[in-house]
Amino acid sequence: MTSKFQELLTNLEVLHLDKMHAYLPEYIDQINAQQLSFTDAMLSLTTAELNWQSDQEIERIVRRARFPQQKTLKAFDFDFQPNINKQEVLGFQDLAFMEKRENLVFIGSPGVGKTHLAISIGIEACRQGKRTLFINCHELLSRLRAAYEKGDLDRSINRYARYDLLVIDEIGYLPIDHDEANLLFQLINARYEKNSTIITSNTDLSGWVEIFQNPTVTGAILDRVVHHVHVVKITGKSYRLKGAD
C-alpha cells in the first residue's frame, strides 16, 4: 500500500514541482525540529521552487542566446586593461542603454577582452529576461546571404530584428563584400531605434569603409550604429599573451 508521503511525492512530480519534490524529504525533519507552522513551511517550499524555476528559465534563455562561452564582468581583469572606464562598463549591467535603444561598440586589437565584455553584458540581459542572440559577424552574413538566395530575406531580417539584444562579434576580422554590406545595412536599419545591438570590432570606426568596401553603405551603417552609441576603445595588451613575458 502506497504511503501518503509517497503519494505526496508523486503529486509533486506530476505537477512538475521538481525542487519541492527533491527538497521535501530532508525538509520534513527541519519542519519538525523547528516546529514551523504550515504557512511558514509552505512559504519556504514554494519560494525554493519559484527560485529554482527562475534559475532554470534563465539557463534556458542563456542557452538559446548561443554564447560561445560563459563570461561575467566579475571575472574581467580591469587591472590588466586600466584604460577602460570600469564604472562605465559595469554600469551597462543595469541595461539602461537597452531602455534607451542605444548600442554598444567595443573596439580593440584581438585578445584585449572585447568579446568577454560583450558576452558578459549579453548574459546579464538574459538574466533580466531579455531575448538575446550572440552571433559571429560572418556567420550572420552567411545566414543572411543564404536567406536572400532562398527568397526568404525579409523573414530572416525580421527574425534578427526582433531580438531585444543582438551581439555581433568580430566585425572587421574578415573583409565584407558589397552584397554582404548591403545585407548588414538592412539588418542594422531594421533594428535602428527599436532594439539595442552590441558590436565588437578590431577596427576603429573610421576604418570601417575599408571593411565594407563601399563608402555609401558604410556611411549608412555607421549613421545608424553611432546615432545612439557608447564606444569603448581598448588599447591594452592581449590577454592571450598575459604571462608570456
C-alpha positions as CSV (number, residue, x, y, z in Angstrom):
1,M,0.0,0.0,0.0
2,T,1.4,3.4,-1.0
3,S,2.0,5.8,1.9
4,K,0.6,9.2,2.0
5,F,4.1,10.6,1.9
6,Q,4.8,8.7,-1.3
7,E,1.5,9.9,-2.7
8,L,2.6,13.5,-1.9
9,L,5.9,13.0,-3.7
10,T,4.1,11.5,-6.7
11,N,1.8,14.5,-6.8
12,L,4.7,16.9,-6.7
13,E,6.4,15.0,-9.5
14,V,3.2,15.0,-11.6
15,L,2.8,18.8,-11.0
16,H,6.4,19.2,-12.1
17,L,7.3,20.8,-8.8
18,D,10.8,19.3,-9.1
19,K,12.6,21.4,-6.4
20,M,9.8,20.7,-3.8
21,H,10.0,17.0,-4.8
22,A,13.7,16.9,-4.2
23,Y,13.7,19.1,-1.1
24,L,10.8,17.7,0.8
25,P,12.2,14.5,2.3
26,E,15.0,16.3,4.2
27,Y,12.9,19.4,4.8
28,I,10.3,17.5,6.8
29,D,12.9,16.8,9.6
30,Q,13.6,20.6,9.6
31,I,9.9,21.4,9.9
32,N,9.5,19.1,12.9
33,A,12.7,20.2,14.6
34,Q,11.9,23.9,14.3
35,Q,8.2,23.4,14.8
36,L,7.3,25.5,11.8
37,S,3.8,26.4,11.1
38,F,2.1,25.1,8.0
39,T,2.2,28.6,6.4
40,D,5.9,29.0,7.1
41,A,6.7,25.6,5.8
42,M,4.7,26.1,2.6
43,L,6.2,29.5,2.1
44,S,9.7,28.1,2.3
45,L,9.0,25.2,0.0
46,T,7.2,27.3,-2.6
47,T,9.9,30.0,-2.5
48,A,12.5,27.4,-3.1
49,E,10.5,26.1,-6.1
50,L,10.0,29.5,-7.6
51,N,13.7,30.4,-7.2
52,W,14.7,27.1,-8.9
53,Q,12.2,27.5,-11.7
54,S,13.5,31.1,-12.3
55,D,17.1,29.8,-12.4
56,Q,16.1,27.1,-14.9
57,E,14.4,29.7,-17.1
58,I,17.4,31.9,-17.1
59,E,19.6,28.9,-18.1
60,R,17.3,28.2,-21.0
61,I,17.4,31.8,-22.2
62,V,21.2,31.8,-21.9
63,R,21.5,28.6,-23.9
64,R,19.2,30.0,-26.6
65,A,21.4,33.0,-26.9
66,R,24.2,30.8,-28.2
67,F,27.1,32.3,-26.3
68,P,30.4,30.5,-27.2
69,Q,31.5,30.7,-23.5
70,Q,30.1,31.7,-20.1
71,K,31.8,35.1,-19.2
72,T,31.0,37.5,-16.4
73,L,32.1,41.1,-15.7
74,K,33.2,39.9,-12.3
75,A,35.8,37.7,-14.0
76,F,37.1,40.5,-16.2
77,D,40.5,41.8,-15.2
78,F,40.1,45.5,-15.4
79,D,43.5,46.0,-13.8
80,F,45.1,44.4,-16.9
81,Q,43.2,46.9,-19.1
82,P,43.4,50.1,-17.0
83,N,42.4,52.4,-19.9
84,I,38.9,51.1,-19.7
85,N,36.4,53.2,-17.8
86,K,35.4,50.4,-15.3
87,Q,32.4,52.2,-13.8
88,E,31.0,52.9,-17.3
89,V,31.3,49.3,-18.3
90,L,29.9,48.0,-15.0
91,G,27.0,50.4,-15.4
92,F,25.9,48.6,-18.6
93,Q,24.7,45.8,-16.3
94,D,21.6,47.8,-15.4
95,L,20.6,47.7,-19.1
96,A,19.6,51.4,-19.2
97,F,21.2,51.5,-22.6
98,M,18.6,49.0,-23.8
99,E,15.8,51.0,-22.4
100,K,17.1,53.9,-24.4
101,R,17.6,51.8,-27.6
102,E,21.3,52.6,-27.5
103,N,24.1,50.5,-29.0
104,L,27.5,49.4,-27.5
105,V,30.6,49.1,-29.7
106,F,33.8,47.5,-28.3
107,I,36.9,48.3,-30.3
108,G,40.4,46.9,-29.9
109,S,43.0,44.5,-31.1
110,P,42.5,40.7,-30.9
111,G,42.6,39.3,-27.4
112,V,42.0,42.5,-25.4
113,G,38.7,41.4,-24.0
114,K,36.1,42.8,-26.4
115,T,34.2,39.6,-26.7
116,H,34.4,38.9,-23.0
117,L,32.7,42.2,-22.2
118,A,30.1,41.7,-24.9
119,I,29.2,38.2,-23.7
120,S,29.1,39.4,-20.0
121,I,26.6,42.1,-20.8
122,G,24.6,39.7,-23.0
123,I,24.3,37.2,-20.2
124,E,23.2,39.9,-17.8
125,A,20.5,40.8,-20.4
126,C,19.4,37.1,-20.4
127,R,19.3,37.1,-16.6
128,Q,16.9,40.1,-16.8
129,G,14.7,38.2,-19.2
130,K,15.8,39.9,-22.4
131,R,15.7,37.9,-25.6
132,T,19.3,37.8,-26.7
133,L,21.4,36.3,-29.5
134,F,25.2,36.2,-29.9
135,I,26.5,35.6,-33.4
136,N,29.8,36.0,-35.2
137,C,29.6,38.6,-38.0
138,H,30.5,36.3,-40.8
139,E,28.1,33.6,-39.6
140,L,25.4,36.2,-39.6
141,L,26.2,37.4,-43.1
142,S,26.3,33.8,-44.3
143,R,22.9,33.2,-42.9
144,L,21.5,36.4,-44.4
145,R,23.0,35.6,-47.8
146,A,21.5,32.1,-47.7
147,A,18.1,33.6,-46.8
148,Y,18.4,36.0,-49.7
149,E,19.2,33.3,-52.2
150,K,16.2,31.3,-51.0
151,G,14.0,34.4,-51.3
152,D,13.5,34.5,-47.6
153,L,15.5,37.6,-46.7
154,D,12.6,39.6,-45.2
155,R,11.7,36.9,-42.8
156,S,15.3,36.4,-41.8
157,I,15.8,40.1,-41.2
158,N,12.7,40.3,-39.2
159,R,13.8,37.4,-37.0
160,Y,17.1,39.0,-36.1
161,A,15.5,42.4,-35.7
162,R,13.1,41.2,-33.0
163,Y,15.9,40.2,-30.5
164,D,15.9,42.6,-27.6
165,L,19.7,42.5,-27.8
166,L,21.8,41.3,-30.7
167,V,25.5,40.8,-30.2
168,I,27.5,40.8,-33.4
169,D,31.1,39.7,-32.8
170,E,34.2,40.4,-34.9
171,I,33.2,43.0,-37.5
172,G,36.3,43.6,-39.5
173,Y,38.0,40.3,-38.8
174,L,37.4,39.4,-42.5
175,P,36.6,41.7,-45.4
176,I,32.9,42.1,-46.3
177,D,31.9,42.4,-49.9
178,H,29.4,44.8,-51.4
179,D,26.4,42.5,-51.2
180,E,27.1,41.4,-47.7
181,A,27.4,45.1,-46.6
182,N,24.0,45.7,-48.1
183,L,22.6,42.8,-46.1
184,L,24.1,44.0,-42.9
185,F,22.8,47.5,-43.5
186,Q,19.2,46.1,-43.9
187,L,19.5,44.4,-40.6
188,I,21.0,47.4,-38.8
189,N,18.3,49.6,-40.3
190,A,15.6,47.2,-39.1
191,R,16.9,47.4,-35.6
192,Y,17.5,51.1,-35.6
193,E,15.9,52.8,-32.6
194,K,13.9,49.7,-31.9
195,N,16.4,47.3,-30.2
196,S,20.0,47.5,-29.0
197,T,23.0,46.0,-30.7
198,I,26.4,45.2,-29.2
199,I,29.2,45.1,-31.8
200,T,32.8,44.1,-31.3
201,S,35.4,45.1,-33.9
202,N,39.2,45.1,-34.2
203,T,39.0,48.1,-36.5
204,D,38.2,51.7,-35.4
205,L,35.0,53.2,-36.8
206,S,37.0,55.4,-39.2
207,G,38.4,52.2,-40.8
208,W,35.1,50.5,-41.5
209,V,34.9,51.9,-45.0
210,E,37.8,49.5,-45.8
211,I,35.9,46.6,-44.3
212,F,32.7,47.2,-46.2
213,Q,34.4,48.4,-49.4
214,N,31.6,50.8,-50.1
215,P,31.6,54.4,-48.7
216,T,27.9,54.9,-49.2
217,V,26.9,51.7,-47.4
218,T,29.5,52.3,-44.7
219,G,28.1,55.7,-44.0
220,A,24.6,54.4,-43.8
221,I,25.6,51.7,-41.4
222,L,27.7,54.0,-39.2
223,D,24.9,56.6,-39.2
224,R,22.5,54.2,-37.5
225,V,25.0,52.4,-35.3
226,V,26.6,55.6,-33.8
227,H,23.5,57.7,-33.5
228,H,22.8,56.3,-30.0
229,V,26.0,54.6,-29.0
230,H,28.6,54.0,-26.3
231,V,32.0,53.3,-27.8
232,V,34.6,51.5,-25.6
233,K,38.1,51.5,-27.0
234,I,40.5,49.0,-25.5
235,T,44.2,49.8,-26.3
236,G,45.8,47.4,-23.8
237,K,47.7,44.1,-24.4
238,S,46.2,40.8,-25.4
239,Y,45.0,38.6,-22.5
240,R,46.3,35.6,-24.6
241,L,49.8,37.0,-24.2
242,K,49.4,37.7,-20.5
243,G,52.1,35.9,-18.6
244,A,54.1,35.2,-21.7
245,D,56.8,37.8,-21.0
